[in-house]
Amino acid sequence: MKQQQWMSLLGLANRARKLISGEELVIKEVRSGKAKLVLLASDASANTEKKISDKCSFYKVPIKRVENRSMLGQAIGKEARVAVAVLDEGFARKLQTLLD
């Protein structure tokens, strides 16, 4: 049930234009300070995972892992996505509670 909840909340955030997806765009948003939460697929490559987690820890952005890239993409109505940045504080807080 929790899985369904976070996926639909992520879809809602996407429709509200409060999400950025894609590795390079996520890193850009983390650097600019706009990203409030980063979701990373567990099946991301080691290089991608290190790059994103290092940026998030340096800029103190919380990071959460989700099962796989196809699930992350499906939640926002696109093809497989490795990383998604949530730009809204409210969506970020709620997603963190659902993913804990």
KANOR-V552059 format. One record per pair of residues at least 24 apart in sequence whose C-alpha atoms are under 6 Angstrom apart, sorted by the first residue. I is the first residue (numbers start at 0). J is the second residue. D is the distance in Angstrom with one decimal. If there is no record, write none. Layout:
i | j | d
I | J | D
I | J | D
This chain:
i | j | d
6 | 74 | 4.8
10 | 74 | 5.4
10 | 75 | 4.6
17 | 86 | 5.1
17 | 87 | 5.8
18 | 84 | 5.7
18 | 85 | 4.8
18 | 86 | 5.8
19 | 83 | 5.7
19 | 84 | 5.2
20 | 82 | 5.9
20 | 83 | 4.3
21 | 82 | 5.6
22 | 82 | 5.6
25 | 84 | 5.5
33 | 86 | 5.7
34 | 84 | 5.7
34 | 85 | 5.7
34 | 86 | 4.7
35 | 85 | 5.7
35 | 86 | 5.4
35 | 88 | 5.9
36 | 60 | 5.9
36 | 61 | 5.2
36 | 62 | 5.9
36 | 84 | 5.8
36 | 85 | 5.2
36 | 91 | 5.5
37 | 62 | 4.7
37 | 83 | 5.7
37 | 84 | 4.4
38 | 62 | 5.8
38 | 63 | 5.0
38 | 64 | 5.8
38 | 82 | 5.6
38 | 83 | 5.2
39 | 64 | 5.0
39 | 81 | 5.9
39 | 82 | 4.6
40 | 64 | 5.7
40 | 65 | 5.0
40 | 66 | 6.0
40 | 67 | 4.8
40 | 68 | 5.1
40 | 81 | 5.1
41 | 65 | 5.9
41 | 66 | 5.5
41 | 67 | 5.4
42 | 67 | 5.5
43 | 81 | 5.9
